[in-house]
Amino acid sequence: MSNSDNKRELTRRDLLQLSVATAAALALPRLAAAVVPAPTTEHALYSSTLQSWCDGLLAHQITNPDPALHGGLLCPACALIHGRCGDAVYPLLRVAHSTGQTKYLHAALAVHEWSERNVSRDDGSWVNDVTLSTWKGITVFKTIALCEAVLHHGAILTAQTRAEWTARIARAAKFLDGFISIQTGNINYPITSTLAFTLCAQVLNEPRYLDRARTLAHEALANFTSAGLLFGEGHPFDVTSPKGCHPVDLGYNVEESLPALALYAQLANDKEVLDIVTKSLRTHLEFMLPDGGWDNSWGTRNYKWSYWGSRTSDGCHPALVLLAEHDPAFREAALRNLKLMAACTHKNLLYGGPDYFAHGDQPCIHHAFTHAKALATVLDRGSFPAPSKTQPQLPREEPYGVKSFPDIATHLVSVGDWRATVTDYDWEYIETVQAGGGGNTGGGHASGGALSMLYHQQLGPILTASMNQYALIEISNQQQFTDKPHMTLTPRIELIADGKTYTSLVDLKATVKELHSASEIKFGAHGELQTTSHATPRSGLAHYQLNYRFTDSAVEISGSVIATSGGRLIVPVIANSRDTVTQIDAQTIRITRPKGSLRIHTDTPNGFELIPTERTFNLVPGFECVPLSIMLTADKPTIRITVEA
């Protein structure tokens, strides 16, 4: 069918015929709810969360007969139809099959038809958006979704629909065969293509696509560091930064690339790839926090970081559940992450971070329809044994001291109940633009020796990084701020001079030194204050020193600015609008949370600067904060954080 045929006007008769066909299909005996074993608690949580999100998709599916609208999913955050919403065909069909309810099948058929009319192209591809992006690489994701829908739930489709979808998969496979190489896009595209080609080989009974998958998979093995980190979220792949770092993004790795490569390896019986993926997954699991959040405070593409994962990727659960036989911590990690996502779900949609809902920001529907695919995969392909009598421990729960990752110039600290991340990672994914004396397109991830994450075992996240300067790097894949207060959340030193802001977060040449003993761990970071486009003050270089001290009982942050006057130490402390903030005196703040209280004290005589009554916020990674700040003096004042009994 030509593209012009796909875009023909939908008449009321067409819609009536679609409804009749759908109803007729659901009336077939084979469309009764699928028979499954008695569910475990784990299985029930996957099922209920998936159905909840699918209910959210249905609530936002457009029924207007206009062919540009009908069947699309209207995003409440972005006020548009995301071009990739056709991926929802798979999870919707899964829920239709498991429940036997007509509404999910009708929704699956309608969203696929919207995709065919509006973002399908004659060459077999799909494009990212109707107008905002013509990128065709996302064809790989829709192909996987359509293949999984046919393979697992084709029985509930009419023979004609199965034939049409199979023919569409054949066209997509032909396009991908000529489009994808190991250098196409970031590494997530060729790696997810290994799964796409494998599934196409099954659906189309064409073994050559399995050969194509195997070739790509083995080419991708060159993109794993000796420690097991997958790199390639940034170009060029084969060049390291001045500090010897590779382009690595935790969110894309754990939610897209590793799950696809794991399933490829299982389906293709490729033991070499499976062993490397298993090792890599263990390495990446070092960055999961005890509550199931992913610490992507340092990643090259952390502008999509959502704490539970990443925007527009699918989810970590398939890799962790399907490889759980190799490490019991994998299944535990998947479950904790799912519980975190469930806690971030309101009104049947997944919100982009823990405090989006409380802050009044809307959920991007992209989160629900992409991550629903991951849950559908787990339910269709995973197993759910009885839970272990002992709960497996995640790597970061162990108080091991310090683990350093030179490939990303990042250090993980684990002392007592404190978990922290210090980074001077110097791979800059976002290119800066010198304009008007030093503007730029965005801020990128934290560097400069930043304390990019502080977490407490009892109280949860305390400090976090965000983008250094929020910007829409991918205009259709990120949200806009509302007019409520917002700011950069990463703890930092700032200096205002020449009408510009100079920060400690962006010096890619900054140095970090670590010292530790049996009772404490110390880090010292030294660098230059710069704008987000790396300009220094006209009056001369402004050097900074940041010091961190970790003990079982406290975390201390101190700083100084050298060779210039002024400067502030800014420490936004996570506190949502339900937490109670009390100023005990000029130098002491108490933040009371449901599980305990934080005490934040400074030794500077002037105490903290005026504390806003309204919470500040950042869309990355979605936390509300109380911004605390002190003026820096020659005495190198300290901010001390403790937990009250």
C-alpha positions as CSV (number, residue, x, y, z in Angstrom):
1,M,0.0,0.0,0.0
2,S,1.4,3.4,-0.9
3,N,1.9,6.2,1.6
4,S,-0.8,8.2,-0.1
5,D,-3.2,5.2,0.4
6,N,-2.2,5.1,4.1
7,K,-3.3,8.7,4.5
8,R,-6.7,8.4,2.8
9,E,-9.5,10.0,4.8
10,L,-11.2,7.9,7.4
11,T,-15.0,8.0,6.9
12,R,-17.6,7.2,9.4
13,R,-18.2,4.0,7.5
14,D,-14.5,3.1,7.8
15,L,-14.7,3.6,11.6
16,L,-17.9,1.5,11.8
17,Q,-16.3,-1.3,9.8
18,L,-13.3,-1.2,12.1
19,S,-15.5,-1.4,15.2
20,V,-17.5,-4.3,13.6
21,A,-14.3,-6.1,12.6
22,T,-12.8,-5.7,16.1
23,A,-16.0,-6.9,17.8
24,A,-16.1,-9.9,15.5
25,A,-12.5,-10.8,16.2
26,L,-13.0,-10.6,19.9
27,A,-16.0,-12.9,19.6
28,L,-13.8,-15.8,18.4
29,P,-13.2,-18.5,21.1
30,R,-9.4,-18.1,20.7
31,L,-9.7,-14.6,22.1
32,A,-10.7,-15.7,25.5
33,A,-8.4,-14.6,28.2
34,A,-5.1,-16.5,28.0
35,V,-4.7,-19.3,30.6
36,V,-1.8,-18.6,32.9
37,P,-0.5,-20.3,36.1
38,A,-1.5,-18.9,39.4
39,P,0.4,-15.7,39.7
40,T,3.1,-15.0,42.2
41,T,3.1,-11.6,44.0
42,E,5.9,-10.5,41.6
43,H,3.9,-11.6,38.5
44,A,0.8,-9.8,39.9
45,L,2.7,-6.6,40.2
46,Y,4.0,-6.7,36.7
47,S,0.5,-7.5,35.4
48,S,-1.3,-4.9,37.4
49,T,1.2,-2.1,36.6
50,L,1.1,-3.0,32.9
51,Q,-2.7,-3.0,32.8
52,S,-2.8,0.3,34.8
53,W,-0.5,2.0,32.2
54,C,-2.6,0.6,29.3
55,D,-5.7,2.0,31.0
56,G,-3.9,5.3,31.0
57,L,-3.2,5.0,27.3
58,L,-6.8,4.2,26.6
59,A,-7.9,7.3,28.5
60,H,-5.7,9.5,26.2
61,Q,-6.5,7.7,22.9
62,I,-8.2,10.1,20.4
63,T,-11.5,9.0,19.0
64,N,-12.0,12.0,16.7
65,P,-12.5,10.5,13.2
66,D,-10.0,12.9,11.6
67,P,-7.3,10.5,10.1
68,A,-4.5,12.7,11.5
69,L,-5.9,12.1,15.0
70,H,-7.9,8.9,15.3
71,G,-6.1,6.3,17.3
72,G,-3.2,8.5,18.4
73,L,-2.3,8.9,22.0
74,L,-2.5,12.5,23.1
75,C,0.3,13.4,25.5
76,P,-0.9,15.5,28.5
77,A,2.6,16.9,29.1
78,C,3.6,17.8,25.5
79,A,0.1,18.4,24.1
80,L,0.9,16.4,20.9
81,I,0.8,12.9,19.6
82,H,4.3,11.3,19.9
83,G,5.1,9.6,16.6
84,R,6.4,6.5,18.4
85,C,3.0,5.8,20.1
86,G,2.5,3.0,17.7
87,D,4.9,1.0,19.8
88,A,1.9,0.6,22.2
89,V,0.4,-2.0,19.9
90,Y,2.4,-4.7,21.7
91,P,1.5,-4.0,25.4
92,L,-2.1,-3.3,24.4
93,L,-2.4,-6.6,22.6
94,R,-0.8,-8.4,25.5
95,V,-3.4,-7.0,27.9
96,A,-6.2,-7.7,25.4
97,H,-5.0,-11.4,25.2
98,S,-4.6,-11.8,29.0
99,T,-7.9,-10.2,30.0
100,G,-10.1,-11.0,27.0
101,Q,-11.4,-7.4,27.1
102,T,-12.4,-5.8,23.8
103,K,-11.2,-2.3,24.5
104,Y,-7.5,-3.2,24.5
105,L,-7.7,-5.0,21.2
106,H,-9.6,-2.1,19.7
107,A,-7.0,0.4,21.1
108,A,-4.1,-1.7,19.7
109,L,-5.6,-1.8,16.2
110,A,-6.4,1.9,16.3
111,V,-2.9,3.0,17.5
112,H,-1.2,0.9,14.8
113,E,-3.4,2.3,12.1
114,W,-2.6,5.9,13.3
115,S,1.0,5.0,13.0
116,E,0.6,3.7,9.5
117,R,-1.3,6.7,8.3
118,N,0.9,9.4,9.8
119,V,4.5,8.2,10.4
120,S,4.9,5.3,8.0
121,R,7.0,5.8,4.9
122,D,7.2,4.1,1.5
123,D,10.7,2.8,2.1
124,G,9.5,0.6,5.0
125,S,10.5,2.9,7.7
126,W,8.7,4.9,10.4
127,V,9.8,8.4,11.4
128,N,10.1,9.7,14.9
129,D,7.4,12.4,14.6
130,V,4.8,13.7,12.3
131,T,6.6,17.1,12.0
132,L,9.3,17.5,14.6
133,S,11.7,14.8,13.6
134,T,12.2,12.7,10.4
135,W,14.7,10.4,12.1
136,K,14.1,6.9,10.8
137,G,16.3,4.9,13.2
138,I,13.3,4.4,15.5
139,T,12.0,1.9,12.9
140,V,13.9,-0.7,15.0
141,F,11.7,-0.1,18.0
142,K,8.4,-0.3,16.2
143,T,9.6,-3.4,14.3
144,I,10.4,-5.1,17.6
145,A,7.0,-4.2,19.0
146,L,5.1,-5.4,16.0
147,C,7.1,-8.7,15.9
148,E,6.4,-9.4,19.6
149,A,2.8,-8.6,19.1
150,V,2.5,-11.1,16.2
151,L,4.6,-13.8,17.9
152,H,2.9,-13.8,21.2
153,H,-0.6,-12.6,20.5
154,G,-1.2,-13.0,16.8
155,A,-3.8,-15.6,17.7
156,I,-6.3,-12.9,18.7
157,L,-5.9,-11.1,15.3
158,T,-7.9,-12.0,12.2
159,A,-6.0,-13.8,9.5
160,Q,-6.1,-10.7,7.3
161,T,-4.6,-8.5,10.1
162,R,-1.9,-11.0,10.8
163,A,-1.0,-11.1,7.1
164,E,-1.0,-7.3,6.8
165,W,1.2,-6.9,9.9
166,T,3.6,-9.6,8.7
167,A,3.9,-7.9,5.3
168,R,4.6,-4.6,7.1
169,I,7.3,-6.3,9.2
170,A,8.9,-7.5,6.0
171,R,9.1,-4.0,4.6
172,A,10.6,-2.7,7.9
173,A,13.2,-5.5,7.9
174,K,14.2,-4.7,4.3
175,F,14.6,-1.0,5.3
176,L,16.7,-1.8,8.4
177,D,18.9,-4.2,6.4
178,G,20.0,-1.3,4.3
179,F,20.0,1.4,7.0
180,I,21.7,-0.1,10.1
181,S,25.4,-0.5,10.6
182,I,27.4,-0.5,13.8
183,Q,27.9,3.3,13.3
184,T,24.2,4.2,12.8
185,G,23.2,6.7,15.5
186,N,24.3,5.9,19.0
187,I,25.2,2.4,20.0
188,N,21.6,1.7,21.2
189,Y,20.4,1.5,17.5
190,P,22.7,-1.2,16.1
191,I,22.4,-3.2,19.4
192,T,18.6,-3.1,19.5
193,S,18.7,-4.1,15.8
194,T,20.3,-7.4,16.8
195,L,16.9,-8.2,18.5
196,A,14.9,-6.7,15.7
197,F,16.6,-8.8,13.0
198,T,16.3,-11.9,15.2
199,L,12.6,-11.5,15.6
200,C,12.2,-10.7,11.9
201,A,14.0,-14.0,11.1
202,Q,11.3,-15.8,13.2
203,V,8.3,-13.9,12.0
204,L,9.3,-14.0,8.3
205,N,11.1,-17.4,8.4
206,E,14.2,-15.8,6.8
207,P,17.4,-17.1,8.4
208,R,19.5,-14.4,6.7
209,Y,18.2,-11.9,9.2
210,L,19.6,-14.0,12.0
211,D,23.0,-13.8,10.4
212,R,22.6,-10.1,10.2
213,A,21.8,-10.0,13.9
214,R,24.8,-12.1,14.8
215,T,27.2,-9.9,12.8
216,L,26.0,-6.8,14.5
217,A,26.1,-8.4,17.9
218,H,29.7,-9.4,17.6
219,E,30.7,-6.1,16.2
220,A,29.2,-4.5,19.3
221,L,31.4,-6.5,21.6
222,A,34.2,-4.0,20.8
223,N,32.1,-1.4,22.7
224,F,32.5,-3.0,26.1
225,T,35.2,-1.8,28.4
226,S,37.3,-4.3,30.4
227,A,35.2,-3.4,33.4
228,G,32.0,-4.3,31.5
229,L,30.6,-0.8,30.8
230,L,29.0,-0.5,27.4
231,F,30.0,2.7,25.5
232,G,28.8,4.4,22.4
233,E,26.2,6.9,23.6
234,G,28.1,9.6,21.8
235,H,30.3,9.8,18.8
236,P,32.9,9.0,17.8
237,F,32.9,5.5,19.4
238,D,36.7,4.9,18.9
239,V,38.0,8.0,20.5
240,T,38.5,8.6,24.2
241,S,38.4,11.9,26.0
242,P,41.5,13.7,27.4
243,K,41.0,11.7,30.6
244,G,40.7,8.5,28.7
245,C,36.9,8.2,29.1
246,H,34.4,6.6,26.8
247,P,30.8,7.9,26.0
248,V,28.6,5.9,28.4
249,D,25.0,6.5,29.4
250,L,23.6,4.3,32.1
251,G,19.9,5.0,31.2
252,Y,20.2,3.9,27.6
253,N,22.4,1.0,28.5
254,V,20.2,-0.6,31.2
255,E,16.8,0.2,29.6
256,E,17.5,-0.4,25.9
257,S,20.8,-1.8,24.7
258,L,21.5,-4.5,27.3
259,P,17.9,-5.9,27.4
260,A,17.9,-6.2,23.6
261,L,21.3,-7.8,23.4
262,A,20.3,-10.2,26.2
263,L,17.2,-11.4,24.4
264,Y,19.1,-11.6,21.2
265,A,21.7,-13.8,22.9
266,Q,19.1,-16.1,24.3
267,L,17.1,-16.5,21.1
268,A,20.2,-17.0,19.0
269,N,21.8,-19.3,21.6
270,D,24.9,-17.0,21.4
271,K,26.9,-17.9,24.5
272,E,29.7,-15.6,23.9
273,V,27.4,-12.6,23.8
274,L,25.3,-13.8,26.7
275,D,28.4,-14.1,28.9
276,I,29.5,-10.6,28.1
277,V,26.0,-9.1,28.6
278,T,25.8,-10.9,32.0
279,K,29.1,-9.5,33.1
280,S,28.1,-6.0,31.8
281,L,24.8,-6.1,33.6
282,R,26.6,-6.8,36.9
283,T,28.8,-3.8,36.3
284,H,25.9,-1.6,35.5
285,L,24.0,-2.8,38.6
286,E,26.7,-1.1,40.7
287,F,24.8,2.1,39.9
288,M,21.4,1.0,41.1
289,L,20.4,2.7,44.3
290,P,18.8,0.6,47.1
291,D,15.3,2.0,46.3
292,G,15.5,0.8,42.7
293,G,16.6,4.1,41.2
294,W,19.3,4.3,38.6
295,D,22.2,6.7,39.4
296,N,22.6,8.3,36.0
297,S,23.8,11.5,37.5
298,W,26.9,11.4,35.3
299,G,25.7,9.8,32.0
300,T,26.3,11.4,28.6
301,R,22.6,11.6,28.0
302,N,21.4,12.4,31.5
303,Y,19.1,15.1,30.0
304,K,16.7,12.2,29.8
305,W,17.3,10.8,33.3
306,S,14.1,10.1,35.2
307,Y,15.6,8.5,38.3
308,W,13.7,5.3,37.7
309,G,15.3,5.1,34.2
310,S,15.3,7.2,31.1
311,R,12.9,8.9,28.7
312,T,12.0,7.1,25.5
313,S,13.8,3.9,26.3
314,D,12.0,0.7,27.3
315,G,13.0,-0.5,30.8
316,C,15.6,-2.6,32.5
317,H,13.3,-5.5,33.4
318,P,13.7,-7.8,30.5
319,A,17.5,-8.1,30.9
320,L,17.3,-8.5,34.6
321,V,14.5,-11.0,34.7
322,L,15.5,-13.0,31.7
323,L,19.1,-13.4,33.1
324,A,18.0,-13.8,36.7
325,E,19.2,-17.4,36.7
326,H,22.8,-16.1,36.4
327,D,22.5,-13.8,39.5
328,P,19.7,-13.6,42.0
329,A,20.4,-9.9,42.5
330,F,19.1,-9.3,38.9
331,R,15.5,-10.3,39.7
332,E,15.6,-8.3,43.0
333,A,16.8,-5.2,41.1
334,A,14.1,-5.5,38.5
335,L,11.4,-5.8,41.2
336,R,12.7,-2.8,43.2
337,N,12.8,-0.7,40.0
338,L,9.2,-1.8,39.2
339,K,8.1,-0.8,42.7
340,L,9.7,2.6,42.2
341,M,7.9,3.0,38.9
342,A,4.6,2.0,40.5
343,A,5.2,4.7,43.2
344,C,5.7,7.2,40.4
345,T,2.4,6.2,38.7
346,H,-0.6,8.4,39.2
347,K,-3.9,8.3,37.4
348,N,-2.6,5.3,35.4
349,L,0.3,7.1,33.8
350,L,4.0,6.9,34.7
351,Y,5.4,10.3,35.7
352,G,8.9,11.4,34.8
353,G,10.3,11.4,38.4
354,P,9.4,11.0,42.0
355,D,8.1,14.5,42.6
356,Y,6.5,15.4,39.2
357,F,3.0,14.7,40.5
358,A,3.4,16.6,43.7
359,H,5.0,19.6,41.9
360,G,2.1,19.8,39.5
361,D,4.0,18.7,36.3
362,Q,2.1,16.5,33.8
363,P,3.3,13.0,32.8
364,C,4.7,12.5,29.3
365,I,2.8,9.6,27.8
366,H,6.0,8.4,26.2
367,H,7.0,6.9,29.6
368,A,4.0,4.7,29.7
369,F,3.9,3.3,26.2
370,T,7.6,2.5,26.0
371,H,8.0,1.1,29.4
372,A,4.8,-0.9,29.0
373,K,6.7,-2.9,26.3
374,A,9.3,-4.0,28.8
375,L,6.7,-5.3,31.2
376,A,4.9,-7.1,28.4
377,T,8.2,-8.8,27.4
378,V,8.8,-9.9,31.0
379,L,5.3,-11.4,31.2
380,D,5.5,-13.1,27.8
381,R,9.1,-14.4,28.1
382,G,10.0,-14.4,31.8
383,S,9.5,-17.0,34.6
384,F,8.2,-16.3,38.1
385,P,9.5,-18.8,40.6
386,A,8.5,-18.7,44.2
387,P,10.3,-15.9,46.0
388,S,13.6,-16.7,47.8
389,K,13.5,-16.9,51.6
390,T,16.4,-14.5,51.8
391,Q,16.3,-11.2,50.0
392,P,19.3,-10.7,47.6
393,Q,21.4,-7.7,48.3
394,L,22.2,-5.1,45.7
395,P,25.9,-4.2,45.2
396,R,25.4,-0.6,46.5
397,E,23.9,-1.8,49.8
398,E,27.3,-3.1,50.9
399,P,29.4,-0.5,52.8
400,Y,32.5,-1.2,50.7
401,G,34.2,2.2,50.9
402,V,35.1,3.4,47.4
403,K,34.7,1.9,43.9
404,S,36.2,3.9,41.1
405,F,35.4,3.6,37.4
406,P,38.2,5.3,35.3
407,D,36.3,4.8,32.1
408,I,33.8,7.4,33.2
409,A,36.0,9.3,35.8
410,T,33.4,8.5,38.5
411,H,33.7,7.2,42.0
412,L,31.1,5.5,44.1
413,V,31.2,5.9,47.9
414,S,29.6,3.6,50.4
415,V,30.2,4.4,54.1
416,G,27.8,3.4,56.9
417,D,24.3,4.3,55.5
418,W,25.6,6.9,53.1
419,R,25.9,6.3,49.3
420,A,27.5,8.9,47.2
421,T,28.8,9.6,43.7
422,V,31.7,12.0,42.8
423,T,32.4,12.7,39.2
424,D,34.8,14.6,36.9
425,Y,33.6,12.7,33.8
426,D,34.8,14.7,30.8
427,W,32.9,13.2,27.8
428,E,30.6,16.1,26.7
429,Y,27.7,14.8,24.6
430,I,26.2,18.2,24.1
431,E,28.2,20.5,21.9
432,T,28.5,24.1,23.1
433,V,27.9,27.1,20.9
434,Q,29.8,30.3,21.4
435,A,27.2,33.0,20.8
436,G,27.0,36.5,22.1
437,G,30.1,36.2,24.1
438,G,29.5,32.8,25.7
439,G,26.0,31.3,25.4
440,N,25.4,27.6,24.7
441,T,22.7,25.2,23.7
442,G,22.6,23.3,27.0
443,G,24.4,22.3,30.1
444,G,25.0,18.5,29.9
445,H,25.9,16.3,32.8
446,A,27.8,17.3,35.9
447,S,31.5,17.2,36.0
448,G,34.2,19.3,37.8
449,G,34.4,16.9,40.8
450,A,30.7,17.3,41.6
451,L,28.9,15.4,44.3
452,S,26.3,14.2,41.9
453,M,24.4,11.8,44.2
454,L,24.0,11.5,48.0
455,Y,21.7,8.8,49.2
456,H,20.9,7.5,52.7
457,Q,19.8,3.9,53.4
458,Q,17.0,5.1,55.7
459,L,15.9,8.3,54.2
460,G,16.6,7.8,50.4
461,P,17.9,10.4,48.0
462,I,19.4,13.5,49.8
463,L,21.3,15.3,47.0
464,T,21.2,14.8,43.2
465,A,22.6,16.2,40.0
466,S,20.5,17.5,37.2
467,M,21.5,19.0,33.8
468,N,24.0,21.9,34.4
469,Q,21.6,24.1,32.4
470,Y,18.3,22.7,31.3
471,A,17.7,22.7,27.6
472,L,15.5,20.8,25.1
473,I,18.2,18.7,23.5
474,E,15.6,16.5,21.9
475,I,12.6,18.8,21.4
476,S,9.9,16.1,21.1
477,N,11.4,13.9,23.8
478,Q,11.7,16.3,26.7
479,Q,9.3,18.4,28.7
480,Q,9.1,22.2,29.2
481,F,9.3,23.7,32.7
482,T,6.1,25.2,34.1
483,D,6.4,28.7,35.5
484,K,6.9,27.3,39.1
485,P,10.4,27.7,40.6
486,H,13.1,25.5,39.1
487,M,16.9,25.5,39.2
488,T,20.0,23.3,38.7
489,L,20.0,20.8,41.5
490,T,23.6,19.7,41.6
491,P,25.6,20.9,44.6
492,R,28.1,23.5,43.4
493,I,30.1,26.7,43.8
494,E,28.7,29.7,41.8
495,L,30.2,33.1,41.1
496,I,28.3,35.9,39.4
497,A,30.6,38.2,37.4
498,D,30.3,40.2,34.2
499,G,26.6,39.5,34.2
500,K,27.2,35.8,33.9
501,T,27.1,32.8,36.1
502,Y,30.3,30.8,36.6
503,T,30.0,27.3,38.1
504,S,32.1,24.5,39.4
505,L,30.1,21.9,37.4
506,V,31.6,22.2,33.9
507,D,35.4,22.2,34.1
508,L,36.2,19.1,32.2
509,K,39.9,19.5,33.2
510,A,39.2,19.5,36.9
511,T,41.2,17.1,39.1
512,V,39.8,14.9,41.8
513,K,41.9,13.3,44.6
514,E,40.7,10.7,47.0
515,L,42.0,9.9,50.5
516,H,40.6,7.4,52.9
517,S,41.3,5.8,56.2
518,A,39.4,3.3,58.4
519,S,37.2,6.0,59.8
520,E,36.6,8.4,56.9
521,I,36.7,9.0,53.1
522,K,37.7,12.3,51.7
523,F,37.6,13.7,48.2
524,G,39.1,17.0,47.0
525,A,38.2,18.6,43.6
526,H,40.1,21.5,42.1
527,G,39.2,23.4,38.9
528,E,38.2,26.6,37.2
529,L,34.8,28.3,37.5
530,Q,33.3,28.5,34.0
531,T,30.1,29.3,32.2
532,T,28.3,26.3,30.7
533,S,30.0,27.2,27.5
534,H,33.4,27.0,29.3
535,A,34.1,30.7,29.3
536,T,36.1,32.1,32.3
537,P,35.7,35.5,34.0
538,R,37.1,38.5,32.1
539,S,38.9,39.5,35.3
540,G,41.0,36.4,35.2
541,L,40.8,32.7,36.2
542,A,38.7,31.9,39.2
543,H,39.9,28.6,40.7
544,Y,37.8,26.6,43.1
545,Q,38.3,23.9,45.7
546,L,35.6,21.5,46.8
547,N,36.1,19.1,49.6
548,Y,33.9,16.2,50.7
549,R,34.2,14.1,53.9
550,F,32.2,11.0,54.5
551,T,32.0,9.2,57.8
552,D,29.4,6.8,59.3
553,S,27.6,9.6,61.0
554,A,27.9,12.6,58.6
555,V,28.7,14.0,55.2
556,E,30.5,17.4,55.0
557,I,30.9,19.7,52.0
558,S,33.2,22.7,52.0
559,G,34.5,25.0,49.3
560,S,36.5,28.0,48.5
561,V,37.1,30.3,45.5
562,I,40.7,31.2,44.9
563,A,42.1,34.4,43.2
564,T,38.8,36.3,43.3
565,S,36.3,37.5,45.7
566,G,32.7,36.3,46.3
567,G,31.2,33.0,45.4
568,R,28.5,30.9,47.0
569,L,28.2,27.2,47.9
570,I,24.8,26.1,46.8
571,V,23.4,22.8,48.1
572,P,19.8,22.0,47.1
573,V,18.5,19.3,49.5
574,I,15.8,17.0,48.3
575,A,12.6,17.7,50.1
576,N,9.2,17.4,48.5
577,S,6.2,19.6,49.4
578,R,5.0,17.1,52.0
579,D,8.3,17.2,54.0
580,T,8.5,19.7,56.8
581,V,11.4,22.3,56.7
582,T,12.3,24.0,60.0
583,Q,15.0,26.6,60.5
584,I,16.2,26.0,64.0
585,D,18.6,28.9,63.9
586,A,20.5,30.9,61.3
587,Q,23.0,28.0,60.9
588,T,20.8,25.0,61.2
589,I,18.0,23.5,59.2
590,R,15.9,20.4,59.9
591,I,14.0,18.5,57.1
592,T,11.5,16.0,58.5
593,R,10.5,13.1,56.2
594,P,8.3,10.2,56.9
595,K,11.2,7.9,57.8
596,G,13.3,10.3,59.7
597,S,14.9,13.8,59.8
598,L,17.9,15.4,58.2
599,R,19.9,18.0,60.1
600,I,21.9,20.4,57.9
601,H,24.3,22.8,59.7
602,T,26.9,25.3,58.6
603,D,29.7,26.8,60.6
604,T,29.7,30.1,58.8
605,P,28.7,32.8,61.3
606,N,26.3,34.4,58.9
607,G,24.4,31.1,58.4
608,F,22.3,30.2,55.4
609,E,21.0,32.7,53.0
610,L,17.3,33.4,52.8
611,I,15.5,30.1,52.3
612,P,12.6,30.2,49.8
613,T,9.2,29.1,51.1
614,E,8.3,27.4,47.8
615,R,10.1,24.3,46.7
616,T,12.4,24.4,43.6
617,F,12.4,21.6,41.1
618,N,14.1,20.2,38.1
619,L,12.7,17.9,35.4
620,V,15.9,16.0,35.5
621,P,15.6,13.7,37.4
622,G,12.3,14.9,38.9
623,F,12.9,16.0,42.5
624,E,11.7,18.9,44.5
625,C,14.4,20.6,46.7
626,V,15.1,23.2,49.3
627,P,17.9,25.3,47.9
628,L,20.4,26.0,50.7
629,S,23.3,28.4,50.1
630,I,26.1,30.1,52.0
631,M,28.6,32.8,51.1
632,L,32.2,31.5,50.7
633,T,34.9,33.2,52.8
634,A,38.6,32.6,53.4
635,D,37.6,30.4,56.3
636,K,36.3,27.7,53.9
637,P,32.9,27.2,55.5
638,T,31.4,23.8,55.8
639,I,27.9,22.4,55.4
640,R,27.4,19.3,57.5
641,I,24.6,16.8,56.9
642,T,23.5,14.3,59.5
643,V,20.5,12.1,60.3
644,E,18.6,12.6,63.5
645,A,17.6,9.6,65.5
